[in-house]
C-alpha cells in the first residue's frame, strides 16, 4: 500500500471524488484481457525466471532505448554488451530527464506495483533498486506466470507468424494455469511482396503448410491451411501491421501473373504490388470471417527510418515514427468490399497518426450493422499514442462520434512482462475522464450506471467480443 508521500499514490491521476470512486469501486479489481502483445510464448510456457531487472525491463524495450539515446547514452548500455547492472544504471540516469514522457509514469507505476518500491528512480537510487528488484525476480514468486497472475491477467494473446508451429501454445494448453495464453495470426510477410526476402519467406510458408507454392492459388491454399491450423490451436484473432490498408481493383488473372513474376525474381511495378496486396488482404479478410475471428489493423507507422542503424541492429530497435499516409478511402473500400459480400468479420482499427482519430472514429460507424455489439472498433491509443494525452484524445474522438460504452478497451502491445500496469494507467485515465464530467455537471451523478460502463470498457466488453 502506498503512503501519502509516494509519487504513485492511491489517487494517482484521479482528480476528484467521482473519479476516485469509479476507479477504486468499479475499475481496479477487474481482470485483464490483454488481447494483443508481443510477449515470448517460450517464457510463458517455461515460466522463465529473470536473473535481474534489466533482463525483464530493458531488454527489447525500444521505448526506453530511444530515451536513453536521446540523452547521450552509449549504445553498448542499450543493445550492446555492457553488464546488466550498467545498463540499468544508465536507464536510472535517464529517468529524471523523462518527466512528462509516459515512461516516467510507467517506470514508477511498475516499480510500485510489482516490487512495492516507491522511491523515485535516479542515479542515486539505482543500485539499491536494482538489487532489491532483482532479488525478488530471482524467486519463483516472480516467474513469468507469477508476474501475469500478480496483475490479474486472465488472458494474454501473443503474436505469431503463420509459419510458427505453435509448440509453446500447444504445451501450455495441456496444463492448468491462472492465465490463459492464446495467439494472433500475423501474415504481413506474405502480403509485402516488395520485400527483398519475400520469396525466401514464401518458401518457408510452403514448408509449414506442406504445400509447394508456385502459384497465387498455392499461396492462398497455404495461408488457408495455416489459418485452420492456428484455429485448431485456439487462435481467434489476426493482426496486421501495415502502413495503410491496400486497395485497388484487380482481376484474378492479373494477380496470378504478378505473383508468378515475383516468384521468378522479376521486377514488379508499384501498381502491380498494390493489386497483389489488395487481393491477398481481401482473401484473408474473407477467411477470418469464415472462422469467426477478429481482425486487427495497426495502421500508420513509418518504419526503419534510420538505414544505418537498421543495418547495424535490425528492425524493431527504436527507429520507427508516425507516418502520414492517406487512410480513409482505401480503408472504406476494403471494409465495404467485405461487407457487400456479408463477409466482414469483427474488426479493430488502430491508428498511429492522431490526425486520423476522427477519421477512424467515424469510419467504424459505417460498418456497425447491428449484428454484433461494437462489431467494428476504434482501437486504443497505440505506440506513440499510448500515453495520457494520446489515450484521452482517442477516447474523446470515439465518444464524440461513436459510443465509448461499446469500446473493448486497453491492450499492452508490449514485449515486457512488467508492462501490465498500463491497464491500470488506462483505467485511471478513463475514470478521470468520466469523473471530471460528473463534477462539471456534464454527466449525471449516477455512479451505479457509469460504474457499469467503466467495468464494461475495462473488461466486460473484451470478454464478450473475443472468443478466447
C-alpha positions in Angstrom: 0.0 0.0 0.0 1.4 3.4 -0.9 2.0 6.2 1.5 0.7 9.8 1.0 4.2 11.0 0.2 4.6 8.5 -2.6 4.5 9.7 -6.2 2.4 6.7 -7.1 -0.3 7.1 -4.6 -3.9 5.8 -4.4 -5.4 8.8 -6.2 -2.7 9.0 -8.9 -4.3 10.7 -12.0 -7.7 10.8 -10.2 -8.6 14.5 -9.8 -11.8 14.4 -7.8 -14.0 12.1 -5.6 -16.1 10.8 -8.6 -13.0 9.7 -10.4 -11.7 8.0 -7.3 -15.0 6.2 -6.7 -15.2 5.0 -10.3 -11.6 3.7 -10.2 -11.5 2.1 -6.7 -15.0 0.7 -6.6 -15.5 -0.3 -10.2 -12.4 -0.5 -12.3 -9.4 -1.5 -10.2 -10.3 -5.1 -9.4 -11.5 -6.1 -12.9 -9.3 -8.8 -14.5 -7.2 -8.0 -17.6 -7.7 -9.4 -21.0 -4.6 -8.4 -22.9 -5.7 -9.3 -26.4 -2.6 -8.1 -28.3 1.0 -8.2 -27.1 4.4 -9.4 -28.2 5.5 -11.5 -25.2 7.6 -14.6 -25.9 5.5 -17.7 -25.5 8.6 -19.7 -24.6 9.0 -17.5 -21.5 5.4 -18.1 -20.5 5.3 -21.9 -21.0 8.7 -22.4 -19.4 7.8 -20.0 -16.6 11.1 -18.2 -17.0 12.7 -16.6 -14.0 14.8 -13.5 -14.9 18.2 -13.1 -13.3 17.8 -9.3 -12.9 15.5 -6.4 -13.6 17.5 -5.4 -16.7 16.5 -8.6 -18.4 12.9 -8.2 -17.5 12.6 -4.5 -18.1 15.2 -3.1 -20.5 15.9 -6.0 -23.0 13.7 -5.4 -26.1 12.1 -2.2 -24.8 12.7 0.3 -27.7 10.7 2.9 -25.8 13.4 3.1 -23.2 16.1 2.7 -25.8 15.0 5.9 -27.6 15.0 7.9 -24.4 18.5 6.7 -23.4 19.9 7.5 -26.8 18.3 11.0 -26.6 20.3 12.0 -23.5 23.5 10.5 -25.0 23.8 7.0 -23.5 26.3 4.9 -25.5 24.7 2.0 -27.4 26.7 -0.6 -25.5 24.5 0.2 -22.5 21.3 -0.1 -24.6 21.6 -3.0 -27.0 25.3 -3.7 -26.6 27.5 -5.9 -24.4 27.6 -3.8 -21.2 26.8 -5.6 -17.9 23.1 -5.7 -17.0 23.7 -3.6 -13.9 25.4 -1.0 -16.0 22.5 -0.9 -18.4 20.1 -0.4 -15.5 22.2 2.4 -14.1 22.1 4.2 -17.4 18.4 3.8 -17.6 18.1 5.1 -14.0 20.2 8.1 -15.0 17.8 8.7 -17.9 14.5 8.6 -15.9 14.7 12.0 -14.2 15.1 13.5 -17.7 12.0 11.7 -18.9 9.5 13.8 -16.9 6.3 14.4 -19.0 7.1 11.4 -21.1 4.9 8.4 -20.3 8.0 6.4 -19.4 8.3 8.4 -16.2 4.8 7.4 -15.1 5.2 3.8 -16.3 8.5 3.3 -14.6 7.3 4.3 -11.2 4.0 2.6 -11.6 5.7 -0.7 -12.4 8.2 -0.4 -9.6 5.4 0.2 -7.2 3.0 -2.5 -8.4 5.5 -5.3 -8.9 8.1 -4.6 -6.3 6.4 -2.3 -3.8 9.2 0.2 -4.4 8.1 3.9 -4.1 11.4 5.6 -4.3 12.0 7.8 -7.4 14.4 6.1 -9.7 17.5 8.1 -10.5 21.3 7.6 -10.5 21.5 7.8 -6.7 18.8 5.2 -6.0 19.7 2.9 -9.0 21.9 0.4 -7.1 19.5 -0.2 -4.3 16.5 -0.5 -6.6 18.5 -2.8 -8.9 19.4 -5.1 -6.1 16.0 -5.2 -4.4 14.0 -5.8 -7.5 16.5 -8.3 -9.0 16.5 -10.3 -5.7 12.7 -10.6 -6.0 12.8 -11.5 -9.7 15.1 -14.4 -9.0 12.4 -16.1 -6.9 9.5 -18.4 -8.1 7.0 -15.8 -6.9 8.3 -13.5 -9.7 8.4 -16.0 -12.5 6.8 -15.0 -15.8 3.5 -16.8 -15.0 3.6 -15.3 -11.5 4.1 -11.8 -12.9 0.9 -12.3 -15.0 -1.1 -13.6 -12.1 0.1 -10.7 -9.9 -1.6 -8.3 -12.3 -4.8 -10.4 -12.5 -4.2 -11.2 -16.2 -7.0 -13.6 -17.3 -5.9 -13.9 -21.0 -2.7 -12.9 -22.8 -2.7 -13.1 -26.6 0.7 -13.2 -28.2 1.5 -12.6 -31.9 2.9 -15.3 -34.2 3.8 -15.6 -37.9 1.8 -18.2 -40.0 5.0 -20.4 -40.1 5.1 -20.8 -36.3 4.5 -24.4 -35.2 2.8 -23.1 -32.0 4.5 -25.8 -29.9 4.6 -23.5 -26.9 0.9 -22.8 -27.1 0.2 -26.5 -27.5 2.2 -27.4 -24.5 0.8 -24.6 -22.3 -2.8 -25.6 -23.2 -2.3 -29.0 -21.7 -1.7 -27.6 -18.2 -3.8 -25.7 -15.7 -2.8 -22.1 -15.4 -4.2 -18.9 -13.8 -3.7 -17.0 -17.1 -4.9 -18.4 -20.4 -2.5 -17.9 -23.4 -3.8 -17.5 -26.9 -2.2 -16.3 -30.1 -2.9 -14.0 -33.0 -2.1 -14.7 -36.7 0.2 -12.1 -38.4 0.7 -12.8 -42.1 2.2 -9.5 -43.2 5.3 -11.1 -44.6 3.1 -12.9 -47.2 1.5 -9.6 -48.1 4.6 -7.4 -48.5 5.5 -8.6 -52.0 8.1 -5.8 -52.4 10.3 -7.2 -49.5 13.7 -8.5 -50.7 13.1 -11.6 -48.5 9.6 -12.3 -50.0 10.5 -15.4 -51.9 12.5 -16.9 -49.1 9.6 -16.3 -46.8 7.1 -17.9 -49.3 9.3 -21.0 -49.4 9.2 -21.2 -45.6 5.4 -20.7 -45.6 5.1 -23.6 -48.1 7.2 -25.8 -45.9 5.0 -25.0 -42.9 1.8 -25.8 -44.8 3.4 -28.7 -46.7 2.4 -27.1 -50.0 4.8 -26.2 -52.8 3.9 -22.6 -53.5 4.4 -22.0 -57.2 1.2 -20.1 -58.0 -1.1 -17.5 -56.3 -3.6 -20.3 -55.8 -1.0 -22.2 -53.9 -0.3 -19.2 -51.7 -3.9 -18.9 -50.8 -4.1 -22.6 -50.1 -1.1 -22.4 -47.8 -2.5 -19.4 -45.9 -5.9 -21.1 -45.5 -4.0 -24.2 -44.2 -2.2 -22.2 -41.6 -5.4 -20.3 -40.6 -7.1 -23.6 -40.0 -4.0 -24.9 -38.0 -4.0 -21.7 -35.9 -7.7 -22.0 -35.3 -7.3 -25.6 -34.2 -4.8 -24.4 -31.6 -7.1 -21.7 -30.1 -6.3 -18.7 -32.3 -9.3 -16.4 -32.7 -7.5 -13.1 -33.7 -5.5 -11.9 -36.7 -3.3 -8.9 -36.7 -1.7 -6.7 -39.4 0.9 -4.0 -39.0 0.5 -2.1 -42.3 1.2 1.5 -43.3 -2.3 1.6 -44.7 -4.9 -1.0 -45.8 -4.1 -1.6 -49.5 -7.0 -1.3 -52.0 -7.1 -1.3 -55.8 -9.2 -3.1 -58.4 -7.7 -6.2 -59.9 -8.6 -9.4 -61.8 -7.6 -12.8 -60.7 -5.6 -13.2 -63.9 -3.6 -10.0 -63.0 -2.9 -11.3 -59.5 -1.8 -14.7 -60.8 0.6 -13.1 -63.3 2.0 -10.7 -60.7 2.8 -13.4 -58.2 4.4 -15.6 -60.8 6.6 -12.7 -61.9 7.8 -12.1 -58.3 8.4 -15.8 -57.7 10.6 -15.8 -60.8 12.5 -12.9 -59.3 11.3 -10.4 -61.9 10.7 -6.8 -61.0 7.1 -5.8 -60.4 5.7 -2.2 -60.6 4.2 -0.2 -57.7 0.8 -0.7 -59.3 1.2 -4.4 -59.5 2.3 -4.6 -55.9 -0.8 -2.7 -54.8 -3.1 -5.0 -56.8 -1.4 -8.1 -55.3 -1.6 -6.8 -51.7 -5.3 -5.7 -52.2 -6.2 -9.2 -53.4 -4.5 -11.0 -50.6 -5.8 -8.8 -47.8 -9.3 -9.3 -49.1 -8.8 -13.1 -49.3 -7.6 -13.1 -45.7 -10.5 -10.9 -44.6 -12.9 -13.4 -46.0 -11.1 -16.3 -44.3 -11.2 -14.5 -41.0 -14.9 -14.2 -41.4 -15.3 -17.8 -42.2 -13.6 -18.8 -39.0 -15.3 -16.1 -36.9 -12.1 -14.4 -36.0 -11.5 -10.8 -35.0 -9.2 -8.9 -37.5 -6.9 -6.1 -36.2 -5.2 -3.5 -38.3 -2.4 -1.4 -36.8 -2.0 1.4 -39.3 0.2 4.4 -39.9 3.8 3.5 -38.8 6.7 4.8 -40.8 9.3 2.1 -40.0 13.0 1.7 -40.2 13.8 5.4 -40.9 17.5 5.1 -40.0 19.1 2.9 -42.6 22.5 3.0 -40.9 21.1 1.7 -37.6 18.7 -0.7 -39.3 21.7 -2.4 -40.9 23.6 -2.4 -37.6 20.8 -3.5 -35.2 17.9 -4.8 -37.3 14.2 -3.9 -37.2 12.1 -3.1 -34.0 15.1 -1.4 -32.3 13.7 2.1 -32.0 14.0 3.8 -35.4 10.3 4.0 -36.3 7.9 7.0 -36.2 4.5 8.3 -37.1 3.6 8.3 -40.8 1.1 10.5 -42.6 -0.4 8.1 -45.1 -3.9 8.6 -46.6 -6.2 6.2 -44.7 -9.9 6.9 -45.3 -10.6 6.0 -48.9 -8.7 2.7 -49.2 -9.9 1.6 -45.8 -13.5 2.4 -46.6 -13.3 0.5 -49.9 -11.7 -2.5 -48.2 -14.3 -2.7 -45.5 -17.1 -2.1 -48.0 -15.9 -4.9 -50.3 -16.1 -7.4 -47.5 -19.4 -6.1 -46.1 -21.0 -6.1 -49.6 -20.4 -9.9 -49.6 -21.6 -10.1 -46.0 -18.1 -11.3 -45.1 -16.9 -8.5 -42.8 -15.8 -10.0 -39.5 -15.3 -8.2 -36.2 -12.6 -5.6 -36.8 -10.4 -3.3 -34.7 -8.7 -0.3 -36.3 -5.7 1.3 -34.6 -4.0 4.4 -35.9 -0.6 5.9 -35.2 -1.3 9.4 -36.5 -3.5 11.4 -34.1 -4.7 13.4 -37.1 -6.6 10.3 -38.1 -8.5 9.9 -34.9 -11.8 11.3 -36.2 -11.3 9.5 -39.5 -11.3 6.1 -37.8 -13.9 7.1 -35.2 -16.3 7.9 -37.9 -15.3 5.1 -40.2 -16.3 2.4 -37.7 -19.9 3.7 -37.7 -20.2 2.9 -41.4 -20.0 -0.8 -40.8 -21.6 -1.4 -37.4 -24.6 -3.1 -38.8 -26.4 -4.1 -35.6 -25.3 -7.8 -35.8 -22.7 -7.6 -33.0 -22.2 -5.0 -30.2 -19.3 -2.9 -31.3 -18.6 -5.0 -34.3 -16.1 -2.5 -35.8 -13.9 -0.9 -33.2 -11.6 2.2 -33.0 -8.7 0.7 -31.0 -7.0 2.1 -28.0 -4.2 4.7 -28.4 -1.3 2.8 -29.9 2.5 3.0 -29.6 3.4 6.7 -29.7 -0.2 7.5 -28.7 -0.2 5.0 -25.8 0.0 7.8 -23.2 -2.3 10.1 -21.2 -2.8 12.7 -23.9 -3.0 10.1 -26.8 -5.4 7.9 -24.9 -7.6 10.8 -23.9 -7.8 12.1 -27.5 -8.7 8.6 -28.8 -11.4 8.2 -26.2 -12.7 11.7 -26.8 -12.9 11.2 -30.6 -14.7 7.8 -30.0 -17.1 9.4 -27.5 -17.9 12.4 -29.7 -18.5 10.3 -32.9 -19.4 6.8 -31.7 -20.2 5.0 -28.4 -17.3 4.6 -26.0 -19.6 2.4 -23.9 -19.0 -0.4 -26.6 -15.2 0.1 -26.5 -13.1 -3.1 -25.9 -10.5 -1.0 -24.0 -6.8 -1.4 -23.4 -4.0 -3.7 -24.5 -0.3 -3.6 -23.8 1.2 -4.3 -27.3 4.3 -4.9 -25.3 7.4 -7.2 -25.2 7.8 -6.8 -21.4 6.3 -8.9 -18.6 6.4 -5.7 -16.5 4.0 -3.7 -18.7 0.7 -4.7 -17.3 0.2 -1.7 -15.0 -0.5 0.1 -18.3 -4.0 -1.3 -17.9 -4.3 0.4 -14.5 -2.9 3.6 -16.2 -5.6 3.4 -18.8 -8.3 2.7 -16.3 -7.3 5.7 -14.1 -7.4 8.0 -17.2 -10.8 6.6 -18.2 -12.2 7.1 -14.7 -10.8 10.6 -14.5 -12.5 11.5 -17.8 -15.9 10.4 -16.6 -15.3 11.7 -13.1 -14.4 15.2 -14.3 -17.5 15.4 -16.4 -19.7 14.3 -13.5 -18.1 17.0 -11.4 -18.8 19.6 -14.1 -22.4 18.5 -14.4 -21.9 17.2 -17.9 -22.8 13.7 -16.9 -25.3 12.7 -14.2 -24.2 11.6 -10.8 -25.4 8.0 -11.5 -22.4 6.1 -10.2 -24.0 2.7 -10.5 -24.7 3.1 -14.2 -21.5 4.9 -15.1 -19.6 2.4 -12.9 -21.1 -0.4 -15.0 -19.9 1.3 -18.2 -16.4 1.6 -16.7 -16.3 -2.1 -15.9 -17.6 -2.9 -19.4 -14.8 -0.8 -21.0 -12.2 -2.2 -18.6 -13.1 -5.9 -19.1 -16.6 -7.0 -19.9 -16.7 -5.7 -23.5 -13.5 -7.5 -24.4 -14.7 -10.7 -22.6 -17.8 -10.6 -24.8 -16.1 -9.6 -28.0 -13.2 -12.1 -28.1 -13.8 -15.8 -28.2 -10.8 -16.9 -26.1 
